[in-house]
């Protein structure tokens, strides 16, 4: 598929695709925005700091023109004087250069932010491919960039001509002024021209920034197949997720079955459901559900309970309400205290009777109304 063929790319870029593009150095950028910000900063710096710069420059000129013959006759002394003058000149314009540097660093923050990508520095054969080069030269993006460049040139050029035309009298008067006032006036005219050009660049940037954002999103659009494939890669194939879920369920079931021998009683339906409860007065504030299951799992719970001498008590309403409304490892709700207390009392009497060799007590009768309780322990509406 051609790079600029987006006829079937109808889906917006996913967050992962946007992050991958950022890592490759693909971000929306507007050169016009950066140029406008830097030009505006330069003009502002010249207007604010121009008088100080002119004063230091004038002092440098006076020192340079008042040199005696001794420094000029000594090569080392002349070099030292030259170095000192260059250092003074650099220090004079350093505030302006500093403001421009700050503007150049802050401009990208308005669109895309800072980004350093080592992948963008790598060698890609498509960048030096003549066929790819010609396709980029005659693409819609290249035509838009050409139109922008021509518009920028015409706008900036027209602004420059208008500034020169309106300031022609002031420019002609420069030759009649003293050096220092002429330099100050030239600096003001330059700053005003830069402000005007920055305004023109800002107007172009107002149009270019939304276009760059749109173009960036358009280039990263995806097909539906790519979105599905990315989802499969990030979330995992349904078959793999199903196997993982089955493995997790098997592990949870084994952990649950390991708790059955420690249970105090197993309440049954008697065949469809089985719920194992543990009650230890030293650590449990209320009976805790440690295992539950239906059908085959319930049968396995009953087998383990019988093998470990855990009492099995048939109480269908209580077994059903516990199975539906109480989670593993959670104490029973207060609304079931009375019914569960009946079961625990029966288990205690059963153990006493068995130890004494007496007749086992009759099983308790559980009020069928307990089955109407919901998960929160309150009656169902």
C-alpha positions as CSV (number, residue, x, y, z in Angstrom):
1,X,0.0,0.0,0.0
2,X,1.3,3.4,-0.8
3,X,2.3,5.6,2.0
4,X,-0.3,8.3,1.2
5,X,-3.1,5.9,0.3
6,X,-5.6,6.3,3.2
7,X,-8.8,5.3,1.4
8,X,-9.4,2.3,3.7
9,X,-7.8,3.9,6.8
10,X,-11.0,5.0,8.4
11,X,-10.2,4.5,12.1
12,X,-8.6,7.1,14.4
13,X,-5.1,6.2,15.7
14,X,-5.2,4.3,19.0
15,X,-3.2,5.6,22.0
16,X,-0.6,2.8,21.4
17,X,-0.1,3.9,17.8
18,X,0.2,7.5,18.8
19,X,2.9,6.5,21.4
20,X,4.7,4.4,18.8
21,X,4.7,7.4,16.4
22,X,6.1,9.7,19.1
23,X,8.8,7.2,19.9
24,X,9.8,7.3,16.2
25,X,9.8,11.1,16.2
26,X,6.5,11.5,14.3
27,X,4.8,14.6,15.9
28,X,2.8,17.4,14.4
29,X,5.1,20.3,13.8
30,X,4.6,23.8,12.4
31,X,7.8,25.6,11.3
32,X,5.7,28.8,10.9
33,X,4.7,28.7,14.6
34,X,8.4,28.4,15.6
35,X,9.4,31.1,13.2
36,X,6.7,33.4,14.5
37,X,7.6,32.9,18.1
38,X,11.3,33.4,17.6
39,X,10.8,36.5,15.4
40,X,8.5,38.0,18.0
41,X,10.9,37.2,20.8
42,X,13.8,38.8,18.8
43,X,11.8,42.0,18.1
44,X,10.7,42.2,21.7
45,X,14.2,41.7,23.0
46,X,15.5,44.4,20.7
47,X,12.9,46.9,21.8
48,X,13.4,46.2,25.5
49,X,17.2,45.9,25.5
50,X,18.1,47.9,22.4
51,X,19.2,51.0,24.3
52,X,21.6,49.1,26.5
53,X,23.1,47.3,23.5
54,X,23.6,50.5,21.6
55,X,25.3,52.1,24.6
56,X,27.7,49.2,24.9
57,X,28.4,49.1,21.2
58,X,29.1,52.8,21.1
59,X,31.6,52.4,24.0
60,X,33.3,49.6,22.2
61,X,33.6,51.8,19.1
62,X,35.1,54.6,21.2
63,X,37.6,52.3,22.8
64,X,38.5,50.8,19.4
65,X,39.0,54.1,17.7
66,X,41.1,55.5,20.6
67,X,43.8,52.8,20.6
68,X,47.3,54.0,20.8
69,X,50.2,52.9,18.7
70,X,51.7,50.5,21.2
71,X,49.0,47.8,21.0
72,X,48.9,48.0,17.2
73,X,52.7,47.5,17.0
74,X,52.6,44.4,19.2
75,X,51.0,41.3,17.7
76,X,50.1,39.7,21.0
77,X,48.7,43.0,22.4
78,X,46.6,43.5,19.2
79,X,45.2,39.9,19.5
80,X,44.3,40.5,23.2
81,X,42.5,43.7,22.3
82,X,40.6,42.0,19.6
83,X,39.6,39.1,21.9
84,X,38.5,41.6,24.5
85,X,36.4,43.5,21.9
86,X,34.8,40.2,20.7
87,X,34.0,39.2,24.3
88,X,32.4,42.6,24.9
89,X,30.3,42.3,21.8
90,X,29.2,38.8,22.7
91,X,28.2,39.9,26.2
92,X,26.3,42.9,24.7
93,X,24.1,40.7,22.6
94,X,23.9,37.8,25.1
95,X,20.6,38.8,26.6
96,X,19.0,39.0,23.2
97,X,20.4,35.6,22.2
98,X,19.3,34.2,25.5
99,X,15.7,35.3,25.0
100,X,15.7,34.0,21.4
101,X,17.1,30.6,22.7
102,X,14.3,30.4,25.3
103,X,11.7,31.2,22.7
104,X,13.1,28.5,20.4
105,X,13.0,25.9,23.2
106,X,9.5,26.9,24.3
107,X,7.9,27.1,20.8
108,X,7.7,23.2,20.4
109,X,5.8,23.0,23.7
110,X,2.8,24.6,22.0
111,X,2.5,21.8,19.5
112,X,3.7,18.3,20.2
113,X,6.1,19.1,23.0
114,X,9.7,18.2,23.3
115,X,10.7,14.8,21.9
116,X,14.0,13.1,21.4
117,X,13.9,10.0,19.3
118,X,16.9,7.8,18.5
119,X,14.8,5.9,15.9
120,X,14.5,9.1,13.9
121,X,18.3,9.2,13.6
122,X,18.5,5.7,12.1
123,X,19.2,5.1,8.4
124,X,16.1,4.2,6.4
125,X,16.6,3.2,2.8
126,X,13.2,4.7,1.8
127,X,14.6,8.2,2.6
128,X,17.3,7.8,-0.1
129,X,15.1,5.9,-2.6
130,X,14.6,7.9,-5.8
131,X,11.1,6.4,-6.3
132,X,10.0,7.4,-2.8
133,X,11.6,10.7,-3.2
134,X,9.7,11.5,-6.4
135,X,6.4,10.3,-4.8
136,X,7.0,12.7,-1.9
137,X,7.9,15.5,-4.3
138,X,4.7,15.3,-6.2
139,X,2.4,14.3,-3.3
140,X,-0.5,16.5,-2.0
141,X,1.6,17.2,1.2
142,X,4.4,18.6,-0.9
143,X,2.1,20.8,-2.9
144,X,0.6,22.1,0.3
145,X,4.1,22.8,1.7
146,X,5.0,24.6,-1.6
147,X,1.9,26.7,-1.4
148,X,2.7,27.6,2.3
149,X,6.3,28.5,1.4
150,X,5.1,30.8,-1.5
151,X,2.4,32.3,0.8
152,X,4.9,32.9,3.6
153,X,7.4,34.5,1.2
154,X,4.8,36.8,-0.3
155,X,3.4,37.7,3.1
156,X,6.7,38.4,4.7
157,X,8.0,40.2,1.6
158,X,4.9,42.4,1.3
159,X,5.2,43.3,5.0
160,X,8.9,44.1,4.6
161,X,8.1,46.3,1.6
162,X,5.3,48.1,3.4
163,X,7.5,48.7,6.5
164,X,10.3,50.1,4.3
165,X,7.8,52.3,2.4
166,X,6.2,53.7,5.5
167,X,9.6,54.3,7.1
168,X,11.4,55.7,4.1
169,X,11.7,59.2,5.5
170,X,13.2,57.9,8.8
171,X,15.6,55.7,6.9
172,X,16.8,58.6,4.7
173,X,17.3,60.7,7.8
174,X,19.7,58.2,9.3
175,X,22.6,59.5,7.3
176,X,22.1,63.0,8.7
177,X,22.1,61.9,12.4
178,X,25.0,61.3,14.7
179,X,26.3,57.7,15.0
180,X,24.8,56.7,18.3
181,X,21.3,58.1,17.6
182,X,21.4,56.6,14.1
183,X,22.3,53.2,15.5
184,X,19.4,53.5,18.0
185,X,17.0,54.5,15.3
186,X,18.1,51.7,13.1
187,X,17.6,49.2,15.9
188,X,14.0,50.5,16.5
189,X,13.2,50.3,12.8
190,X,14.6,46.7,12.6
191,X,12.5,45.7,15.7
192,X,9.3,47.2,14.2
193,X,9.9,45.4,10.9
194,X,10.5,42.1,12.8
195,X,7.2,42.7,14.8
196,X,5.3,43.2,11.5
197,X,6.9,40.1,10.0
198,X,6.1,38.1,13.1
199,X,2.5,39.1,12.8
200,X,2.4,37.8,9.3
201,X,4.0,34.6,10.3
202,X,1.5,34.3,13.2
203,X,-1.4,34.5,10.8
204,X,0.1,31.8,8.7
205,X,0.7,29.7,11.8
206,X,-3.0,30.1,12.8
207,X,-3.8,28.3,9.6
208,X,-0.9,25.9,9.6
209,X,-1.2,24.5,13.1
210,X,-4.7,23.0,12.7
211,X,-3.6,21.7,9.3
212,X,-0.5,20.0,10.8
213,X,-2.7,18.4,13.5
214,X,-5.2,17.1,11.0
215,X,-2.4,15.9,8.7
216,X,-0.7,14.1,11.5
217,X,-3.9,12.3,12.5
218,X,-4.6,11.5,8.9
219,X,-1.2,9.9,8.4
220,X,-1.6,7.7,11.5
221,X,-5.2,6.6,10.7
222,X,-5.6,2.8,10.9
223,X,-7.7,0.2,9.1
224,X,-10.2,-1.8,11.1
225,X,-8.0,-4.9,10.7
226,X,-5.1,-3.0,12.2
227,X,-7.2,-1.9,15.2
228,X,-8.4,-5.5,15.7
229,X,-4.9,-6.9,15.4
230,X,-3.6,-4.3,17.9
231,X,-6.4,-5.2,20.3
232,X,-5.5,-8.9,20.0
233,X,-1.8,-8.2,20.6
234,X,-2.5,-6.0,23.6
235,X,-5.3,-7.9,25.2
236,X,-4.4,-11.4,24.0
237,X,-6.3,-13.7,21.7
238,X,-9.7,-15.0,23.0
239,X,-8.3,-18.6,22.9
240,X,-5.3,-17.6,25.1
241,X,-7.4,-15.6,27.5
242,X,-9.8,-18.5,27.7
243,X,-7.0,-20.9,28.7
244,X,-5.7,-18.4,31.2
245,X,-9.1,-18.0,32.7
246,X,-9.5,-21.8,32.9
247,X,-6.1,-22.1,34.6
248,X,-7.0,-19.4,37.1
249,X,-10.3,-21.0,37.9
250,X,-8.6,-24.4,38.4
251,X,-6.1,-22.9,40.8
252,X,-8.8,-21.1,42.7
253,X,-10.8,-24.3,42.9
254,X,-7.8,-26.2,44.2
255,X,-7.2,-23.5,46.9
256,X,-10.9,-23.7,47.8
257,X,-10.9,-27.5,48.1
258,X,-7.9,-27.3,50.4
259,X,-10.0,-25.3,52.8
260,X,-12.8,-27.9,53.0
261,X,-11.0,-30.2,55.6
262,X,-10.7,-27.2,57.9
263,X,-14.4,-26.4,57.7
264,X,-16.8,-26.7,60.6
265,X,-19.8,-27.9,58.6
266,X,-20.9,-28.4,55.0
267,X,-24.4,-27.3,54.3
268,X,-26.0,-29.2,51.3
269,X,-29.0,-28.9,49.1
270,X,-28.6,-31.9,49.4
271,X,-27.2,-32.8,45.9
272,X,-27.1,-29.6,43.8
273,X,-25.3,-27.3,46.2
274,X,-22.7,-27.6,48.9
275,X,-21.4,-24.8,51.1
276,X,-18.5,-25.2,53.6
277,X,-18.5,-22.9,56.6
278,X,-15.7,-22.4,59.1
279,X,-16.2,-21.0,62.6
280,X,-13.3,-20.6,65.0
281,X,-14.2,-18.5,68.0
282,X,-10.6,-17.4,68.4
283,X,-10.2,-15.8,65.0
284,X,-13.6,-15.5,63.4
285,X,-16.1,-12.9,64.4
286,X,-18.7,-14.7,62.4
287,X,-18.9,-17.9,60.4
288,X,-16.9,-17.6,57.2
289,X,-17.7,-19.3,53.9
290,X,-14.6,-21.2,52.8
291,X,-15.9,-23.2,49.8
292,X,-19.0,-23.5,47.7
293,X,-20.0,-25.3,44.5
294,X,-22.8,-26.7,42.4
295,X,-23.3,-30.1,40.8
296,X,-19.9,-31.7,40.2
297,X,-18.0,-29.2,42.4
298,X,-20.6,-29.8,45.2
299,X,-20.1,-33.5,44.9
300,X,-16.4,-33.1,45.3
301,X,-16.8,-30.9,48.3
302,X,-19.0,-33.5,49.9
303,X,-16.5,-36.2,49.2
304,X,-13.6,-34.3,50.8
305,X,-15.8,-33.4,53.8
306,X,-16.8,-37.0,54.3
307,X,-13.1,-38.1,54.0
308,X,-12.1,-35.6,56.7
309,X,-15.0,-36.2,59.1
310,X,-16.6,-32.8,58.4
311,X,-20.3,-33.0,59.2
312,X,-22.7,-32.8,56.3
313,X,-26.0,-31.1,57.1
314,X,-28.9,-31.0,54.6
315,X,-30.6,-27.5,54.7
316,X,-31.7,-26.6,51.2
317,X,-32.9,-23.1,51.8
318,X,-29.8,-22.1,53.7
319,X,-27.5,-23.8,51.2
320,X,-29.1,-22.0,48.3
321,X,-29.0,-18.5,49.9
322,X,-25.4,-19.0,51.0
323,X,-24.3,-20.2,47.6
324,X,-26.0,-17.2,45.7
325,X,-25.2,-14.3,48.1
326,X,-22.0,-15.0,50.0
327,X,-18.5,-14.8,48.4
328,X,-15.5,-17.0,49.3
329,X,-13.6,-15.9,52.3
330,X,-16.4,-13.5,53.4
331,X,-18.3,-13.8,56.8
332,X,-22.0,-14.5,56.5
333,X,-24.4,-11.5,56.7
334,X,-26.0,-10.8,60.1
335,X,-29.5,-11.8,58.7
336,X,-28.3,-15.4,58.5
337,X,-26.8,-15.6,62.0
338,X,-29.9,-17.4,63.5
339,X,-30.1,-20.0,60.7
340,X,-26.4,-20.7,60.8
341,X,-26.4,-20.8,64.6
342,X,-29.0,-23.6,64.3
343,X,-26.7,-25.6,62.1
344,X,-23.6,-25.0,64.3
345,X,-25.6,-26.0,67.4
346,X,-26.8,-29.1,65.7
347,X,-23.2,-30.0,64.8
348,X,-22.0,-29.5,68.3
349,X,-24.8,-31.8,69.7
350,X,-24.0,-34.3,66.9
351,X,-20.4,-34.5,68.0
352,X,-21.3,-34.8,71.6
353,X,-23.8,-37.6,70.9
354,X,-21.3,-39.4,68.6
355,X,-18.6,-39.3,71.3
356,X,-21.1,-40.6,73.9
357,X,-22.4,-43.3,71.6
358,X,-25.9,-41.8,72.0
359,X,-28.7,-41.4,69.4
360,X,-27.9,-38.5,67.1
361,X,-30.2,-35.5,67.5
362,X,-32.7,-34.7,64.7
363,X,-31.5,-32.2,62.1
364,X,-32.7,-28.6,62.5
365,X,-35.6,-27.2,60.5
366,X,-34.5,-24.0,58.7
367,X,-37.1,-21.3,58.0
368,X,-37.6,-21.3,54.2
369,X,-37.9,-17.5,54.5
370,X,-34.0,-17.2,54.7
371,X,-33.9,-17.9,51.0
372,X,-35.6,-14.6,50.3
373,X,-32.6,-12.6,51.5
374,X,-30.5,-10.8,49.0
375,X,-26.7,-10.4,48.7
376,X,-26.8,-7.5,51.2
377,X,-28.5,-9.6,53.8
378,X,-31.8,-7.8,53.3
379,X,-35.1,-9.2,52.0
380,X,-35.3,-9.1,48.2
381,X,-37.7,-6.4,46.8
